[in-house]
Amino acid sequence: MCKRCSLHGHLSRLCFLALIVAVLGGHWTDDLFLPPDQLPYVVRANPELKQRCLEDKKCPVKKDFLNSAKCWGYEADCDFADSYSADKLQCPGSSNWPNARTKQDQMTLFNRQTDFLHVQERLFDMKPICSSTSEDGSSLVCSDHLRYCRAKNIYFDFKSLNAATSTRYRDNVIQPGQVGGRCDQFDSKLLKERSDHMSYLQSWAHELQYFESHKGFRVSNQNCDVIFERPTVIIKLDAAVNMYHHFCDFINLYASQHINGSFSTDIDIVWWDTFSGGFVDSMFGATWKAFTNRRPVELISLDGKKVCFKDAMLPLLARQRLGLYYNMPVVDGCHGSGLFHAFCHHLLHRLGVKQKGPLKGKVRITLLSRGTQYRRILNENKVSACLPLALLSVFAIELHVYSLSS
């Protein structure tokens, strides 16, 4: 075969491969797996992604947006007018709250209670409890009351779990000597001060109160029975059988991702549930696909083992005092949290939930019926009887029965 023919064939194959990559590969921003309206905010907030996008002519995020002051709302230099919530948060009604007399005070209070200013307060609360200058050293940085923590190269020893006889919501799984790392600086006083919210779903105080620094500790096969190499979310969970309670888990996990600055699904998740039967999530288990592309690990599967984490996040929990969703007082007269809006669209996008419509001239209403003995809609039978008539009006109404059996 002549060299020219061989070269021509080689170039043809390269062009064909390039075409396949162009058709199937997509753009690198597709791998972030984010809703189109949120992608610009995530890219702009991350210096590396922002620079990569500025240098990429095919980046879908407009340069004007990248060079603007647009922000989520929790950044130190973020003005509300430039925030994600600026066109969503509204306070058309009046308020009798003593610290919300003016319209501006009312909006700021609502933002602090339900929106990205709530995230900002946790973010700005962060202080180091354990730190190290070496790459294999440990770190533990937590917000006030140990509501949220980030950690590197730490361990938990689960020899006191005794999974076979363990009950739910135990606060004594970790005993002295069963949690720690190797710190160059260890602030035991700060740890004690921040361990003041002692409740299972309020903080990580019960799990971290005995944290110690050990000079000889390294994350290695000699010191650890199990090593989590990937970034790992360790999460204590509310009731999986109740949508309200379980979504307290999910909204706080989403808020924690903002604090952490990453929405990657290339992570591990450990379900810290102390029940001997594990954490059964048959009804809402699909929601975890919005956070990880791997099956979560059950705490009971780690029974009796010393488990090491190279990179861990202990997120905001479901029942914090004055927290998100549960125990959340809300000033009257306001609506439209940007944080909840972003959470909703984030889930819908990652779970692939599509809207069929909108329907011209119709308003769709879905009535969720509890297929349980308690907490049912008192006049559900009357409402159901009206559904056929409602179909003739401007409303398109569907009844869905929600039960364990279905």
C-alpha positions in Angstrom: 0.0 0.0 0.0 1.4 3.5 -0.9 2.2 5.9 1.9 -0.3 8.4 0.5 -3.1 5.9 0.6 -2.2 4.8 4.1 -2.1 8.4 5.3 -5.5 9.1 3.6 -7.0 6.1 5.4 -5.5 7.2 8.7 -6.9 10.7 8.4 -10.3 9.3 7.4 -10.4 7.2 10.6 -9.4 10.2 12.7 -12.2 12.3 11.1 -14.7 9.5 11.7 -13.6 9.2 15.4 -13.8 13.0 15.8 -17.3 12.9 14.4 -18.3 10.3 16.9 -16.9 12.3 19.8 -18.7 15.4 18.5 -22.0 13.6 18.2 -21.8 11.5 21.4 -19.4 13.3 23.6 -21.4 16.5 24.2 -19.9 19.5 26.0 -18.0 19.2 29.3 -20.7 21.3 31.1 -23.2 18.4 30.3 -21.2 16.3 32.8 -22.1 18.8 35.6 -25.7 17.5 35.1 -27.4 20.8 36.2 -30.6 22.6 35.1 -29.9 25.2 32.4 -31.0 28.1 34.6 -28.6 27.0 37.4 -25.6 26.1 35.3 -24.4 29.7 34.9 -24.5 30.3 38.7 -22.5 27.1 39.5 -19.9 27.8 36.8 -19.4 31.5 37.8 -19.1 30.6 41.5 -16.3 28.1 40.8 -13.0 29.8 39.8 -11.7 26.8 37.8 -15.0 26.3 35.9 -15.3 30.0 35.3 -11.9 30.2 33.7 -12.4 27.1 31.7 -15.6 28.5 30.3 -14.1 31.9 29.5 -11.5 30.1 27.4 -14.0 27.8 25.7 -15.8 29.3 22.7 -18.5 26.6 22.9 -19.3 27.1 26.6 -23.1 27.6 26.8 -22.7 30.1 29.7 -22.5 33.6 28.2 -19.4 35.7 28.9 -21.6 38.6 30.0 -22.9 36.5 32.8 -19.5 35.2 33.8 -18.2 38.8 34.0 -21.2 40.1 35.9 -21.9 40.2 39.6 -24.5 37.5 39.5 -24.4 35.2 42.5 -26.4 32.6 44.5 -27.0 34.8 47.5 -24.6 33.4 50.1 -21.4 34.8 48.8 -19.6 37.5 50.8 -19.8 40.1 48.0 -23.3 39.2 46.8 -25.9 42.0 46.6 -29.5 40.8 46.8 -30.3 42.5 43.5 -27.7 40.2 41.8 -28.8 37.0 43.5 -30.6 34.0 42.3 -33.6 34.9 44.5 -33.9 38.5 43.3 -36.8 37.8 41.0 -38.4 35.2 43.2 -38.5 36.4 46.8 -41.5 38.7 47.4 -43.1 40.2 50.5 -46.4 41.7 49.3 -48.1 41.2 52.7 -47.6 43.0 56.0 -46.0 41.5 59.0 -46.4 41.9 62.8 -43.0 40.5 63.6 -41.1 43.0 65.8 -37.9 42.7 63.7 -39.7 43.0 60.4 -41.3 46.4 60.6 -39.9 47.7 57.4 -40.3 46.0 54.0 -36.5 45.6 53.7 -36.3 44.1 57.2 -39.1 41.7 56.3 -37.4 40.5 53.1 -34.1 40.1 54.8 -35.6 38.1 57.6 -37.4 35.8 55.2 -34.1 35.4 53.3 -32.3 34.4 56.5 -35.1 31.9 57.5 -35.8 30.2 54.2 -33.3 31.3 51.5 -29.6 31.5 50.7 -28.8 33.9 53.6 -29.6 30.8 55.8 -26.8 29.0 53.9 -24.5 32.0 54.3 -24.9 32.0 58.1 -23.8 28.3 58.2 -20.9 29.0 55.7 -19.6 32.0 57.7 -19.8 30.1 61.0 -17.2 27.6 59.9 -14.2 27.2 62.2 -11.3 24.7 62.3 -11.3 22.2 65.2 -8.6 20.0 63.8 -6.0 21.1 61.1 -2.8 19.8 59.6 -0.2 21.1 57.2 0.6 17.6 55.8 -1.3 16.0 52.9 -2.1 12.9 54.9 -2.9 14.8 58.0 -6.5 15.3 59.3 -8.8 18.2 59.3 -12.2 18.9 60.9 -14.0 22.2 60.2 -17.5 22.8 61.5 -20.2 25.4 61.7 -21.7 26.6 65.0 -23.4 23.9 67.1 -21.7 21.2 64.9 -24.6 21.4 62.5 -22.4 21.0 59.4 -18.8 19.7 59.2 -16.1 18.9 56.6 -13.4 16.4 57.4 -10.3 14.8 55.8 -8.5 11.7 56.9 -10.6 10.9 60.0 -11.9 7.6 61.4 -15.0 6.3 63.2 -14.8 3.0 65.1 -18.1 1.2 65.1 -17.3 -1.6 67.6 -20.1 -0.3 69.9 -22.8 -0.3 67.2 -23.8 -3.9 67.8 -26.1 -3.8 64.7 -28.0 -7.0 65.5 -29.7 -5.5 68.5 -29.4 -1.8 67.6 -32.4 0.5 67.8 -33.3 3.6 65.8 -32.0 7.1 66.6 -29.2 6.0 69.0 -26.9 8.7 70.2 -24.3 6.4 71.9 -22.8 4.7 68.9 -19.5 6.5 69.2 -17.7 6.2 72.5 -14.4 7.7 73.8 -11.5 6.6 71.6 -13.7 5.7 68.7 -13.4 8.9 66.6 -10.4 11.0 65.6 -7.5 11.7 63.3 -4.0 13.2 63.3 -4.0 17.0 63.9 -1.1 19.5 64.0 -3.5 21.8 65.9 -6.5 20.5 67.8 -8.9 22.9 69.5 -10.6 20.7 72.1 -12.2 23.8 73.7 -13.9 24.8 70.5 -15.2 21.3 70.0 -16.7 21.3 73.5 -18.2 24.7 73.0 -19.8 23.7 69.7 -21.2 20.4 71.1 -24.1 22.2 72.8 -27.0 21.0 70.6 -27.2 17.4 71.8 -30.0 15.8 69.8 -29.8 13.1 67.1 -31.1 15.1 64.1 -30.0 18.5 65.3 -26.3 18.2 65.1 -23.2 16.0 64.9 -22.4 16.6 68.6 -23.0 13.0 69.8 -20.8 11.6 67.0 -17.9 14.1 67.3 -17.8 15.0 71.0 -15.1 12.4 71.7 -12.9 13.4 68.7 -9.2 13.0 69.5 -5.8 13.6 67.8 -3.4 10.6 67.6 0.2 11.2 66.4 0.5 7.7 65.0 -2.7 7.7 63.0 -2.6 7.5 59.2 -5.3 6.4 56.8 -3.9 3.0 55.8 -4.9 -0.7 55.7 -3.0 -1.1 58.9 -5.2 1.4 60.8 -8.5 1.0 58.9 -10.8 -2.0 58.2 -12.6 0.0 55.5 -11.4 3.1 53.6 -13.6 5.4 51.7 -11.4 6.9 49.0 -14.0 9.0 47.3 -15.7 12.1 48.7 -18.3 10.8 51.1 -21.5 12.2 52.6 -22.3 10.8 56.0 -25.9 11.5 56.8 -28.3 10.8 59.7 -31.8 10.5 58.4 -35.4 11.3 59.4 -38.4 9.0 58.7 -38.3 7.5 55.2 -42.1 6.6 55.3 -43.1 10.3 55.4 -42.6 12.7 52.5 -42.4 15.7 54.8 -39.8 14.3 57.1 -37.7 12.7 54.5 -37.6 15.8 52.3 -36.2 17.6 55.4 -33.2 15.3 54.7 -33.0 16.2 51.0 -33.4 20.0 51.2 -30.7 20.2 53.9 -28.4 17.9 51.9 -28.9 20.2 48.9 -28.1 23.3 51.0 -25.0 21.5 52.3 -23.8 21.0 48.8 -23.9 24.7 48.3 -21.8 25.2 51.5 -19.4 22.5 50.2 -19.3 24.0 46.7 -19.8 20.7 44.9 -22.8 19.0 43.2 -20.9 16.0 41.9 -22.6 12.6 41.8 -19.3 10.8 41.8 -19.5 10.4 45.6 -20.3 7.8 48.2 -23.1 8.2 50.7 -23.3 6.5 54.1 -26.7 6.2 55.6 -26.1 6.7 59.4 -29.2 4.9 60.5 -28.8 2.8 63.7 -31.8 0.5 63.3 -30.9 -3.2 63.1 -33.0 -3.5 59.9 -31.2 -0.7 58.2 -32.7 2.3 56.4 -35.4 1.1 54.2 -36.2 3.7 51.5 -38.7 2.0 49.2 -40.9 5.0 48.5 -38.4 7.8 48.0 -35.2 5.9 47.3 -35.1 7.2 43.7 -34.4 10.7 45.0 -30.9 9.7 46.0 -30.0 9.5 42.3 -30.0 13.3 42.3 -27.1 13.2 44.7 -25.0 10.1 43.8 -24.6 7.6 41.0 -23.8 4.8 43.6 -25.9 2.8 46.0 -25.7 4.3 49.5 -23.8 2.3 52.1 -25.8 1.2 55.2 -24.2 2.0 58.6 -25.1 -1.6 59.8 -22.9 -3.0 57.1 -19.9 -1.3 58.9 -20.7 -2.9 62.3 -17.6 -3.6 64.3 -15.2 -2.0 61.8 -12.9 0.9 62.1 -13.8 3.0 59.1 -11.6 5.8 57.6 -12.7 8.6 55.4 -10.3 10.6 53.2 -12.8 13.3 52.4 -16.1 13.5 54.2 -19.0 15.9 54.6 -21.4 15.8 57.5 -24.4 17.8 56.2 -27.0 19.9 57.8 -29.6 17.6 59.4 -33.4 17.4 59.3 -34.4 18.8 62.7 -32.0 21.6 63.5 -33.2 24.3 65.9 -34.6 27.0 63.7 -33.5 24.9 60.7 -34.6 24.4 57.2 -38.1 23.1 56.6 -38.6 21.4 60.0 -38.6 23.8 63.0 -38.5 26.7 60.5 -40.4 29.8 61.7 -41.3 32.0 58.7 -42.2 35.6 58.8 -45.7 36.3 57.5 -46.3 38.2 54.3 -43.6 36.7 52.1 -43.1 33.8 49.6 -40.7 32.7 46.9 -37.6 31.2 48.4 -34.9 31.0 45.8 -33.2 28.1 47.7 -36.4 26.0 47.6 -36.9 26.9 43.9 -33.4 25.8 43.0 -33.8 22.6 45.0 -37.1 21.8 43.3 -35.6 22.3 39.8 -32.4 20.6 40.7 -34.3 17.4 41.7 -36.6 17.5 38.6 -33.7 17.8 36.3 -31.5 15.1 37.8 -34.4 12.7 38.2 -35.5 13.3 34.6 -39.0 14.4 35.5 -40.6 16.0 32.5 -43.7 18.2 32.4 -46.4 17.1 30.0 -47.7 20.5 28.8 -48.5 23.1 29.8 -52.2 22.5 28.8 -53.8 25.3 26.9 -56.7 26.8 28.8 -56.3 24.3 31.7 -55.0 24.5 35.2 -53.7 21.1 36.4 -54.3 20.1 40.0 -53.1 16.8 41.5 -54.8 15.6 44.7 -52.6 13.3 46.7 -54.6 10.9 48.8 -53.0 9.1 51.8 -53.8 5.4 51.6 -53.4 5.2 55.4 -55.6 5.1 58.5 -54.6 8.5 59.8 -54.0 12.0 58.5 -56.4 11.7 55.6 -58.3 14.5 54.0 -61.6 14.7 55.9 -63.8 15.6 52.9 -61.9 13.5 50.4 -65.0 11.6 49.2 -66.8 14.8 48.4 -63.8 16.2 46.6 -63.4 12.9 44.6 -67.1 13.1 43.6 -66.5 16.5 42.1 -63.6 15.4 40.0 -65.6 14.3 36.9 -67.4 17.7 36.9 -64.1 19.6 37.3 -62.9 18.0 34.1 -65.4 20.1 32.2 -64.1 23.3 33.6 -60.7 25.1 33.3 -59.2 22.6 35.8 -57.6 19.3 34.9 -57.6 17.3 38.2 -56.1 13.9 39.0 -56.4 11.8 42.1 -53.3 9.8 43.1 -53.5 7.4 46.1 -50.2 7.4 48.1 -49.6 4.3 50.2 -47.0 1.8 51.3 -48.6 -1.0 49.2 -48.4 1.1 46.0 
